[in-house]
Amino acid sequence: MKKIITLSLVAAALAVSACNTISGAGRDVSAAGSAVSSGAEAAKN
């Protein structure tokens, strides 16, 4: 029973950290897209 509880806690911790990592990657990609869009607009003008 202790093994099941321990494995469940480890799995939950990994799931939470993965969500934070994916969220951070999404923000990075969004920021890069905004920078490219701004550069394209500046070059067009």
Secondary structure, DSSP 8 states (H G I E B T S, - for coil): -HHHHHHHHHHHHHHHHHHHHHHHHHHHHHHHHHHHHHHHHHHH-
